[in-house]
Amino acid sequence: MRQGTNPPRHPQKSSKVRTRTLEKFVVEEVELRGTPELDQPRPRRRFLPRFQLPFGTVLGWLGLWLALTLATLAGREAWPFDETRELAIAWEMWSSGHWRVPTLNGEPIGRAPLFSWLILAAWKFSAVDDLMIVRAIAPAFSLGSLVLLVMIARKLWPDSPTVASHVPYLALGAIFVALVSPLLRPEMVGLFFTLLAVWSLLAMWRSRDARAWLLFGPALGLGVLTQGGLVLIAVLPVALLAPLWARGPVRPVWKHWYLDVVKGLLLAMVLVSVWLVPATAMAGPLFLVRVMTDGFALQTLEFFPARWPWWGYLWLLPVAFLPWSVLPLLWLRLLHAGRAEFNAGAAFCLVWSASTVLLLSLLPVKQPSFLLASLMALTLLVTWLSFEPRLDGRGDHHPLAGMTLPLVLAGGLLVIVPKLPRSDYLPALLWDVSPLLGVAVMIIGIALAWMPVHDVRRRILNTAVFVIMLMTIGILAAGSQLGPLQNVDTIARAIAERQAADQPVAHVGPYRGEYHYAGRLTKPLLILDARDADQWYTQHPNGAVVAASDVWQPADAGQIKPPLDVGFRDRATRLWSPVR
């Protein structure tokens, strides 16, 4: 043995250690080689989407959105009472300098403030008198919602790019969506953040990226700051019911999934608290109660009743989803849906829509605008049914697969409805429409049966284009015909003049803020009941009373003439003053 080398102390033990190490290496190598998932290279995660959509398809639905937007911006002014109320809330925040607490006629209201902040930001950028930028807020967010729908469809059906490229057509082609999307109201802003939160959930599922909850939380928080608890109802159930729809070869680790959802929810609560805590400190504890109780009631549309029975959404949902809810082609596809694989995308849309509608049915206030998230889920599902390759040819060539039968039935109803008793759940306009309109709709439906269109893509696109063009023409016609009948500027200026002269002004009946922005009022109006108006009128000879002709008029109205008499819709709005 050479000098300078140390022989091993335990040669047998060292040999056993090397043998065990070699055996362990061989076993691990065999296990790794036998695992098919690890033999393949691990795919690179992509959090942000890569768009590869046909340029012509994108240009088509962008053109439809632009036509609807331009018709709204150029064809009409802000309409009472829904849009003027939003302007009144923003104007009071602007004139008072208090941006934390939304008020209407000087009283704090339990309203989420983000939409009003967007209006105030637009006024900071332009001017208070400029409504063009303000009225473009909702259409801009509706465009963002269309882009998010494309992104959601890409997550749900990554192997079906046709679904993603055509889903904006079906979204714009829904009559209620086309009606609400350009309105100066918070629905489109709330829908945008709802869809952003839903997309972040799908990104958390598909890519298993921990960054997703960092987007989920702010999106949820900004949605709550726009529409309150309505966004929570539209997002949280589908997140909690993920085991019902998160299918596929790789499923989430559920403890990590729910932990990420909770972290996103806590982040949203922190974001909301940044506004809610100072606002409550400023307006008092009663403001917090109003936020919790009045949020849904303040979002009602003027042309829809607020109270419905518990089954109201079973009626409202199909009506809001017209014309797709009555298109025979989609029902024929649905009958053959068993031929297609019931994938995770279809399951997600069903869980999303059903859970949202079920929870909304428990609320006392019901509005079709609350269903926008459910309508987007149904839009995604219907787009998949329309462009699923396994369902090609199922009802495409049937002569009644188009809108012929629905239009004939709708025209017949328009002919019959004026002869039926009125219903509180249907718009009164149906009883004022001429039966000749119903006959014209029936003729259009019959003419469509002779058009040689049997391709599903052409049927969908033609229906969407028809709806948008019809809504565009309707907006332009309503703006030119109904605009002068809905002008509140004359009364608003008269109120402003009297308030500037320190004269008290009272309003008889409910006041929705229609005069505050138009008159740039800085003082609240006194709200009176019709029973108390006569006494106040006689006790304030220097004051003025604003009232609709069918709500109140003084006892000597037949002998005197009001200082101001302005037509408003089918009645008159009058300003009465004892001193003439």
Phi, psi and omega in degrees: 000135181287149176285149180093354177248139180259117179293151179297140183286323182230084184297326181289321180293320179295322178295322179293322179296317180295322179295316180294322178296319179294318179296319179297320179296318180295318180297315179296323180293320179294318180296319179293319179292332182275357179265108186296331182290329182272346175291331183272149177295139182289126182294145179283129181286140177233116181276312179273143185282158173246119184272127174223069183253149177300132184297319181296321179294315179297318180297327180295308182286336172295321178295320178295317178297320182293320179298316179294321181291314181295322177298323180288316184289322185262341189265349182203166175263182176293131186262139169285152001255348186293310184283321178294332176293319177296320178294324179294318180298314180294322181295320179295322176294322180291312185289328180276339182080004179256108183265355185279317188249114175292138178229155174224119185058038177084354182256133176298139179237148181281067187240134174296140194263354192297320180296320176295323177296324177296320177296316179296322178295322177295321177292326175296324182283323183245262179199159181294328182282348183269110180262354184296311180292322180298316182284350176272356182296307182298314176300324179296318178288331174294323175296317176299325177294323177296319177296319178294326175299318176299316180295321178294318178298324177295325177288321184285319182230075183295339180266005181234077181295339179296324178298314182295322184284340184251352183297328177297330178297314181290328177293313178292332183283350174285126188300317183291323178296317178295332179284320188272328190302324179270001182289148176280073183214165186277002186300314184290326177294315177296322178295321179301312181289330174297312179294325178294320177294320179294319179296322179295326174297315180294325176293323177294329178281312186287312187264348184051042182265127182293344180286346186297320182291338175291337172269325180300316182296306178298322178298317179293318180296317178293327175295319177294323177290348178261313185230014175068217184293349180299323180291323177297320179296327183277344187244311188298318180302316181291333175287319180286333180265025182303325178301341179280338184234341183283078181258171178128176182295330181239118179252156180294155167280111196296326179294325176287324180299306183291330176295319178294322178297316180295319178297319177296321179295318178296321177296321177295319179297322178296318180296318179292323181295332178301328175268317192290321183294309177295325180294320178292322177295328182279319185261349179100164183300332180298333179295321178296322177295320179294322178298321183284332188251328187260357186300318182285322181295328182286350182260010181289148176273143183294328185265014174230138176294148183275331185258126177226157173292174185297334181268015187300325182287340174295336177264320184290323184296311177297325180291318180293336183265012175296146001271358186294332181289344181241008180285115184301327181302319181290325177290324175294320176296321181295325178295331180257016184294341178296339178287339180263154179288131178280091189271181181295326180297314179295319179297319179300314182296320180293316180295318180299310183291313185295317181294322180293314181295321180297315180290322178295331180293341179280346181278145178290328179267127181231131181219144175296335178292338176290344186269007186300319178296318177296324177295324177293323176296317178293325178298316177298317181295317181293323177296320177296318177298323184288326188241017174287123184300327182290346180255010179299135178086356181274090178090001184296321187264005179289133183296336180258017180285341180275207185268013182298304183298314178300321181291323178296316179293320179295318177297320177297322178294322178295332177283324187273324188304317180302341180266358181261161176296149181290150178237141180287341183268359179242148179300138180295342180298332182297331181273352178258354182281140178290141176300337179296331176296319177297320178296320179296321178296321178295321179295319178298318179298318179294323180294327180294333180294338182267356179282130183280064179242109182235004178270132185298322181295318180292323178297315181295313183294319180296320179294316179297316180296320180298317181295314182294318179295321178296317179292323179297314178296320179296320179295316179295319179293317179294323179296323181279326184269316185268343181306308179298334181275355180240020182280125180251004186295320184297311178296320182297318179294322178296320177295317180298321179296319181288322177293325177295332177269013179061032174267134179289140180232131180241154178236129181265126180095177181299138178243126185248018176081020186290341185255349189292312181285318182298324179262000185051048183288140178246000178236146179286155173271146175281124182265124182242150169276154182300331180287334181262355186292321181298316181295315180296324182297319181281333182275349181234078182294341180264002184264187180215149181235128176254127182206148173286152185296332181264007180254311181199150169205150184296163183297329181262029184297332180285345183255344182237166179245131180293147178300334182216128180223109185237132176290135178222109182056238184261019180215191180234145173250127187235146175250117182255139179221126179300323178270118184241000000 
